[in-house]
């Protein structure tokens, strides 16, 4: 990936619905170049998909939890792949310290959370987990 790829990704992160024409104009390249770059990044699994960001308070019934995960040995890539297919896993973060991964879970009820936790804990190579519920976000600025 070069700087143009990184610039394309930056614009797509800000607005996944930005048009190819707009990207081409902002970056000073042809629409064909933008289409080819995006297609290559999708094919190479740099771009895994497109999503919609929703204002947190627009879904008051949603339960958010943080699951810290410890991994046995050198199983990280296999476990990350397994977790990427879990519907409740909203985001996955690589960390250092006691825990190897931090998974952000989003579900609509406690039963779904329980099911997700059980399923994740059964993934071979996960040695320990600890889950905390997100109660509220505090504004610092």
ROLUMZA-865480 format. One line per field, with one value per residue: residue number from 1; residue in one letter; x, y, z of N, C-alpha, C in turn. Coordinates in steps of 0.001 Angstrom, whole numbers, plus 500000, padded with zeros to 6 digits. Layout:
<nodes>
pos	[NUM | ...]
code	[a | ...]
n.px	[X | ...]
n.py	[Y | ...]
n.pz	[Z | ...]
ca.px	[X | ...]
ca.py	[Y | ...]
ca.pz	[Z | ...]
c.px	[X | ...]
c.py	[Y | ...]
c.pz	[Z | ...]
</nodes>
This chain:
<nodes>
pos	[1 | 2 | 3 | 4 | 5 | 6 | 7 | 8 | 9 | 10 | 11 | 12 | 13 | 14 | 15 | 16 | 17 | 18 | 19 | 20 | 21 | 22 | 23 | 24 | 25 | 26 | 27 | 28 | 29 | 30 | 31 | 32 | 33 | 34 | 35 | 36 | 37 | 38 | 39 | 40 | 41 | 42 | 43 | 44 | 45 | 46 | 47 | 48 | 49 | 50 | 51 | 52 | 53 | 54 | 55 | 56 | 57 | 58 | 59 | 60 | 61 | 62 | 63 | 64 | 65 | 66 | 67 | 68 | 69 | 70 | 71 | 72 | 73 | 74 | 75 | 76 | 77 | 78 | 79 | 80 | 81 | 82 | 83 | 84 | 85 | 86 | 87 | 88 | 89 | 90 | 91 | 92 | 93 | 94 | 95 | 96 | 97 | 98 | 99 | 100 | 101 | 102 | 103 | 104 | 105 | 106 | 107 | 108 | 109 | 110 | 111 | 112 | 113 | 114 | 115 | 116 | 117 | 118 | 119 | 120 | 121 | 122 | 123 | 124 | 125 | 126 | 127 | 128 | 129 | 130 | 131 | 132 | 133 | 134 | 135 | 136 | 137 | 138 | 139 | 140 | 141]
code	[x | x | x | x | x | x | x | x | x | x | x | x | x | x | x | x | x | x | x | x | x | x | x | x | x | x | x | x | x | x | x | x | x | x | x | x | x | x | x | x | x | x | x | x | x | x | x | x | x | x | x | x | x | x | x | x | x | x | x | x | x | x | x | x | x | x | x | x | x | x | x | x | x | x | x | x | x | x | x | x | x | x | x | x | x | x | x | x | x | x | x | x | x | x | x | x | x | x | x | x | x | x | x | x | x | x | x | x | x | x | x | x | x | x | x | x | x | x | x | x | x | x | x | x | x | x | x | x | x | x | x | x | x | x | x | x | x | x | x | x | x]
n.px	[500844 | 500485 | 500892 | 498651 | 496738 | 496420 | 495345 | 492914 | 491679 | 491470 | 489594 | 487405 | 486987 | 485995 | 483682 | 481992 | 480348 | 481223 | 481563 | 483121 | 483863 | 484076 | 486164 | 488228 | 488478 | 489210 | 491667 | 493103 | 493358 | 492431 | 489055 | 489065 | 491481 | 490905 | 488768 | 490113 | 492035 | 490427 | 489069 | 491254 | 492089 | 489841 | 489843 | 492290 | 491677 | 492104 | 490232 | 487503 | 484808 | 481873 | 480254 | 477705 | 477712 | 476163 | 474470 | 475116 | 473026 | 470772 | 470006 | 468836 | 468295 | 470382 | 472983 | 476227 | 479330 | 482595 | 485020 | 487787 | 490448 | 492493 | 495046 | 496213 | 499525 | 500578 | 498202 | 496837 | 496173 | 494398 | 492371 | 491525 | 490490 | 488360 | 486818 | 486112 | 483980 | 481916 | 478702 | 478107 | 480454 | 481670 | 483928 | 487442 | 490367 | 493875 | 495965 | 498324 | 499961 | 498197 | 496015 | 495363 | 493657 | 490973 | 487613 | 484855 | 481576 | 478269 | 474900 | 471341 | 470012 | 470239 | 470201 | 471211 | 473776 | 474775 | 474757 | 476605 | 478941 | 479310 | 479728 | 482073 | 483887 | 484222 | 485918 | 488710 | 491901 | 491546 | 492335 | 491458 | 488921 | 487482 | 484728 | 483168 | 480426 | 479360 | 478438 | 477987 | 479064 | 481482 | 481883 | 484826 | 485818]
n.py	[498817 | 502214 | 505800 | 506910 | 504853 | 504854 | 507410 | 507132 | 505195 | 506714 | 508715 | 507009 | 505910 | 508115 | 508645 | 506235 | 506217 | 507988 | 509240 | 507759 | 509577 | 511938 | 511213 | 510897 | 513514 | 514932 | 513713 | 514068 | 512255 | 509823 | 508520 | 505841 | 504997 | 505231 | 503362 | 500986 | 500838 | 500615 | 498221 | 496436 | 496633 | 495602 | 492990 | 492074 | 491951 | 494151 | 496117 | 495194 | 495465 | 497569 | 499935 | 501273 | 503980 | 504499 | 506809 | 506602 | 506935 | 506469 | 503878 | 502789 | 500348 | 498698 | 496573 | 496975 | 495467 | 494755 | 492487 | 491033 | 489095 | 486276 | 484525 | 481318 | 480312 | 480563 | 481302 | 483500 | 484649 | 482733 | 482773 | 485451 | 485407 | 483591 | 485074 | 487241 | 486372 | 486291 | 487361 | 489123 | 490445 | 493526 | 495120 | 494544 | 494542 | 494555 | 494061 | 494822 | 493493 | 491904 | 490850 | 489664 | 490352 | 492665 | 492629 | 494296 | 493952 | 493863 | 493644 | 492895 | 492017 | 490453 | 487660 | 487198 | 488213 | 486400 | 484058 | 484767 | 485119 | 482491 | 481105 | 482324 | 481719 | 479020 | 478782 | 477229 | 477639 | 479993 | 481030 | 482391 | 484720 | 487941 | 489878 | 493036 | 495217 | 497982 | 500920 | 503777 | 506533 | 508907 | 512319 | 513994 | 516316]
n.pz	[500000 | 499225 | 499649 | 498362 | 498545 | 501332 | 501674 | 500310 | 501934 | 504270 | 503571 | 503029 | 505559 | 506902 | 505453 | 504141 | 501998 | 500138 | 496866 | 493962 | 492047 | 493553 | 495303 | 493398 | 492444 | 494805 | 495341 | 493071 | 490920 | 488375 | 487958 | 487299 | 488385 | 491120 | 491327 | 490603 | 492661 | 494981 | 494388 | 494366 | 497050 | 498311 | 497254 | 498283 | 500898 | 502507 | 502747 | 504449 | 504467 | 504449 | 506528 | 508723 | 510889 | 513932 | 515958 | 519382 | 521344 | 519892 | 519894 | 522442 | 523679 | 523245 | 524361 | 525452 | 525794 | 527099 | 526365 | 527659 | 526490 | 526860 | 525187 | 524297 | 523602 | 520213 | 518858 | 517989 | 515361 | 514296 | 516195 | 516052 | 513476 | 513892 | 515727 | 514162 | 512721 | 514488 | 515291 | 517444 | 517975 | 517692 | 517430 | 517456 | 519333 | 519471 | 522207 | 524868 | 527827 | 530508 | 529073 | 525766 | 523671 | 523111 | 522953 | 521637 | 522359 | 521100 | 521686 | 521816 | 524055 | 527337 | 527164 | 524588 | 524995 | 526895 | 525349 | 523343 | 524895 | 525873 | 523475 | 522495 | 524552 | 524113 | 521982 | 520745 | 522140 | 523484 | 526599 | 528865 | 529942 | 530579 | 531313 | 531007 | 531525 | 529589 | 530966 | 530815 | 528748 | 529437 | 528977 | 528322 | 527262]
ca.px	[500000 | 501237 | 500196 | 497334 | 495857 | 496130 | 494440 | 491594 | 491132 | 491134 | 488318 | 486354 | 486687 | 485174 | 482391 | 482070 | 479479 | 481799 | 481558 | 484414 | 484160 | 484526 | 487498 | 489160 | 488683 | 489947 | 493016 | 493769 | 493624 | 491255 | 488078 | 489533 | 492518 | 490211 | 488040 | 491096 | 492647 | 489429 | 488852 | 492418 | 492074 | 488784 | 490319 | 493391 | 491095 | 492454 | 488877 | 486711 | 483394 | 481433 | 479313 | 477011 | 477911 | 474889 | 474597 | 474907 | 471752 | 469652 | 469659 | 468957 | 468146 | 471582 | 473904 | 477622 | 480214 | 484005 | 485540 | 489230 | 490695 | 493865 | 495225 | 497278 | 500537 | 500599 | 496894 | 496162 | 495561 | 493261 | 491302 | 491016 | 489649 | 487133 | 486032 | 485603 | 482712 | 480922 | 477802 | 478103 | 481734 | 481565 | 485297 | 488441 | 491586 | 495068 | 496455 | 499456 | 499662 | 497585 | 495085 | 495884 | 492666 | 489810 | 486495 | 483665 | 480393 | 477006 | 473745 | 470094 | 469485 | 471155 | 470257 | 472161 | 475111 | 475151 | 475043 | 477861 | 480039 | 479499 | 480290 | 483461 | 484696 | 484440 | 486895 | 489958 | 493035 | 491243 | 492609 | 490707 | 488211 | 486853 | 483780 | 482593 | 479357 | 479523 | 477286 | 477775 | 480256 | 481688 | 482495 | 485962 | 486138]
ca.py	[500000 | 503459 | 506937 | 507088 | 503877 | 505335 | 508555 | 506589 | 504598 | 507787 | 509292 | 506010 | 505802 | 509270 | 508546 | 505055 | 506422 | 509005 | 508736 | 507580 | 510855 | 512877 | 510774 | 511196 | 514965 | 515326 | 513158 | 514470 | 511103 | 509447 | 507634 | 504481 | 504708 | 505023 | 502082 | 499897 | 500767 | 500092 | 496811 | 495681 | 496571 | 494647 | 491649 | 491721 | 491956 | 495343 | 496598 | 494008 | 495745 | 498940 | 499901 | 502493 | 504365 | 504935 | 507582 | 505649 | 507060 | 506130 | 502489 | 502702 | 498983 | 497932 | 496295 | 496966 | 494850 | 494643 | 491181 | 490879 | 487705 | 485750 | 483513 | 480344 | 480133 | 481382 | 481066 | 484791 | 484873 | 481828 | 483248 | 486692 | 484985 | 483025 | 486150 | 488152 | 485838 | 486324 | 488505 | 490057 | 491156 | 494769 | 495549 | 493700 | 495318 | 493857 | 494801 | 494226 | 493316 | 490642 | 490370 | 489735 | 490992 | 493292 | 492560 | 495088 | 493162 | 494611 | 492745 | 493584 | 491596 | 489670 | 486294 | 487220 | 488397 | 485124 | 483140 | 485195 | 484815 | 481037 | 480697 | 482810 | 480961 | 477669 | 478807 | 476575 | 478554 | 481073 | 480449 | 483099 | 485931 | 488760 | 490736 | 494169 | 495912 | 499419 | 501575 | 505060 | 507202 | 510195 | 513331 | 514615 | 517613]
ca.pz	[500000 | 499176 | 500273 | 497746 | 499181 | 502687 | 501560 | 499951 | 503152 | 505206 | 503142 | 503203 | 506995 | 507258 | 504769 | 503278 | 500835 | 499261 | 495492 | 493295 | 491387 | 494580 | 495713 | 492307 | 492421 | 496010 | 495325 | 491833 | 490053 | 487591 | 488597 | 487056 | 489388 | 492400 | 491238 | 490622 | 493993 | 495924 | 494039 | 494821 | 498519 | 498673 | 496880 | 499196 | 502243 | 503276 | 503030 | 504775 | 504269 | 504677 | 507644 | 509106 | 512289 | 514488 | 517185 | 520485 | 522049 | 519012 | 520168 | 523898 | 524167 | 522928 | 525461 | 525017 | 526782 | 526713 | 526759 | 527597 | 526101 | 526906 | 524158 | 524525 | 522551 | 518996 | 518241 | 517806 | 514048 | 514149 | 517083 | 515464 | 512353 | 514452 | 516340 | 513132 | 512244 | 515561 | 515093 | 518567 | 518051 | 516939 | 517157 | 518094 | 519516 | 519939 | 523365 | 525573 | 529242 | 530920 | 528056 | 524403 | 522813 | 523734 | 522015 | 521941 | 522027 | 521054 | 521594 | 522171 | 525351 | 528173 | 526644 | 523467 | 525557 | 527483 | 524239 | 522709 | 525811 | 525864 | 522196 | 522428 | 525513 | 523593 | 520896 | 521147 | 522195 | 524428 | 527912 | 529910 | 529527 | 531618 | 530609 | 531734 | 530816 | 529385 | 531600 | 530140 | 528254 | 530082 | 528096 | 528988 | 526660]
c.px	[500883 | 500391 | 498818 | 496323 | 495457 | 495177 | 493023 | 490928 | 490703 | 489784 | 487172 | 486000 | 485779 | 483781 | 482469 | 481212 | 480007 | 481895 | 482976 | 484823 | 484693 | 485921 | 488536 | 489490 | 489526 | 491411 | 493771 | 494175 | 492335 | 490314 | 488488 | 490596 | 491877 | 489507 | 489003 | 491717 | 491672 | 489198 | 490018 | 492420 | 490959 | 489247 | 491407 | 492954 | 491676 | 491151 | 488019 | 485223 | 483118 | 480347 | 478647 | 477317 | 476612 | 475159 | 474257 | 473540 | 470539 | 469210 | 469771 | 468845 | 469389 | 472461 | 475304 | 478447 | 481619 | 484516 | 487044 | 489515 | 492178 | 493949 | 496398 | 498233 | 500428 | 499319 | 496185 | 495480 | 494342 | 492076 | 490694 | 490099 | 488314 | 486236 | 485449 | 484288 | 481611 | 480019 | 477853 | 479387 | 481685 | 482938 | 486240 | 489748 | 492702 | 495639 | 497718 | 499093 | 499034 | 496719 | 495675 | 494964 | 491581 | 488715 | 485365 | 482469 | 479163 | 475878 | 472498 | 469504 | 470492 | 471276 | 471241 | 473593 | 475615 | 475545 | 476368 | 479060 | 480342 | 480201 | 481753 | 484356 | 485013 | 485464 | 488216 | 491109 | 492796 | 491394 | 491830 | 490016 | 487728 | 485981 | 483240 | 481510 | 479673 | 478262 | 476976 | 479119 | 480329 | 482385 | 483613 | 486297 | 484901]
c.py	[501238 | 504595 | 507179 | 506109 | 504349 | 506537 | 508089 | 505999 | 505661 | 508416 | 508294 | 505804 | 506940 | 509210 | 507400 | 505210 | 507494 | 508438 | 508628 | 508897 | 511881 | 512511 | 511149 | 512686 | 515415 | 514881 | 513448 | 513311 | 510754 | 508554 | 506179 | 504058 | 504413 | 503671 | 500905 | 499725 | 500162 | 498602 | 495952 | 495544 | 495653 | 493214 | 491160 | 491737 | 493059 | 496014 | 495356 | 494218 | 497206 | 498892 | 501252 | 502760 | 504962 | 505697 | 506684 | 505747 | 506759 | 504678 | 502232 | 501286 | 498128 | 497774 | 496216 | 496378 | 494790 | 493319 | 491162 | 489392 | 487383 | 484575 | 482605 | 480335 | 481106 | 481208 | 482356 | 484925 | 483976 | 482315 | 484547 | 486365 | 484427 | 484121 | 487092 | 487657 | 485834 | 487550 | 489536 | 490879 | 492339 | 495263 | 494653 | 494479 | 494428 | 494692 | 494156 | 494107 | 491965 | 490016 | 490579 | 490486 | 491631 | 493314 | 493454 | 494294 | 494056 | 493636 | 493506 | 493142 | 490703 | 488231 | 486208 | 487390 | 487084 | 484115 | 483488 | 484860 | 483321 | 480591 | 481113 | 482002 | 479558 | 477623 | 478255 | 477584 | 479765 | 480479 | 481122 | 484307 | 486673 | 489781 | 491816 | 494799 | 497392 | 500087 | 502921 | 505606 | 508566 | 511140 | 514028 | 515996 | 518426]
c.pz	[500000 | 499765 | 499656 | 498348 | 500578 | 502654 | 501215 | 501191 | 504156 | 504842 | 503346 | 504669 | 507439 | 506661 | 503766 | 502021 | 499891 | 497844 | 494944 | 492635 | 492385 | 495067 | 494659 | 492279 | 493602 | 495956 | 494029 | 490941 | 489312 | 488392 | 488425 | 488065 | 490730 | 492398 | 491330 | 492006 | 495007 | 495652 | 494527 | 496339 | 499020 | 498403 | 497839 | 500656 | 503131 | 503693 | 503228 | 504555 | 504550 | 505740 | 507838 | 510570 | 512791 | 515786 | 518369 | 521153 | 521165 | 519191 | 521669 | 524446 | 523917 | 524166 | 524873 | 526147 | 526206 | 527244 | 526551 | 527396 | 526192 | 525935 | 524521 | 523334 | 521404 | 518191 | 517841 | 516448 | 513839 | 514992 | 516552 | 514292 | 512855 | 515029 | 515296 | 512546 | 513289 | 515402 | 516219 | 518652 | 517099 | 516527 | 517947 | 518133 | 520052 | 521086 | 523916 | 527045 | 529501 | 529832 | 526673 | 523450 | 523662 | 522672 | 522513 | 521441 | 522059 | 520793 | 522018 | 523499 | 526068 | 527664 | 525472 | 523969 | 526142 | 526409 | 523565 | 523586 | 525820 | 524594 | 522088 | 523356 | 525033 | 522446 | 521413 | 521081 | 523071 | 525819 | 529039 | 529302 | 530763 | 530904 | 531535 | 530885 | 530731 | 529949 | 530968 | 529696 | 528904 | 529110 | 528855 | 528435 | 526436]
</nodes>
